[in-house]
Amino acid sequence: MTSNILEKIESLPPLPKTIIEIEEFRKKYEKEASELLLIIEKDALIISTLLKISNSAMFGFRSKVETPGRAINLLGINFTISIAIGGTVQNLLNTNLEPYSISSDDFMRASNLSSTLTSLWLSRVDVDLKDEILLPALLQEAGKFILADIITSEQKTDEFKAMIASGSSLANAEKEIVGLTTSEITAKIFRHWKLSENLIDLIEFVDDIPKCAEDKKQKAQILDVIKTVCSISNPLSDESVAKAIEKATKYGLDVKTLEKAIETLQDRLLDE
């Protein structure tokens, strides 16, 4: 089945020119909001996604965000980059997520909650770390689109769902049924698209942290915690939060700040 996955990845369409420009912009040491605005104004899908997300309850802005320029000013350059790349990647990969019992909208909501939680949590811990984690937090589950396609085409959906129902983790069920986990496939997709190696390195071993390089391990642990809180099937549920707090405690992360960030995000979502 691994060869099928590689074939699907190789057949993916190339990244749009706008995303290539944004990725080059992302690598710059000095970034100007005006330059980012010039890039994203060329892409109607990015503008639509950016404004839709900016006006969602998870940010809690007091007035409606009507222009991409204002969205960049409110969200910040790095958050805007994450939304632009994340929305485009999902659009390119978009397929039926039936094996996971969710829709594409459910997936995008969980992804956006992940990046918002990252910002709320890590901005109180380390701003540079927050900026580095934002994009992988949003993108780390992208491999599920390829996995869902493979599971469906191989007629393994019922078997996969039965494993989940019996208590298996998603990563274990993916490994058992397909042979690779989401984090491994996401890394392969991003290598195919020639995205930055640092982004790939942070994502690749989130589902198997003992294999992660020592200098990347804490960041992978943070991504694991964020993915657990914002589980694609049940984001911010009591069960998801409890599992995440347990992991954060085991990893030695800042649990009190995480709990405060989760509480803030949950309060905002009450207005939805």
Summary of the structure (lengths in Angstrom):
residues: 272
radius of gyration: 17.8
end to end distance: 41.1
largest distance: 51.3
contacts: 866
relative contact order: 0.12
helix: 71%
strand: 0%
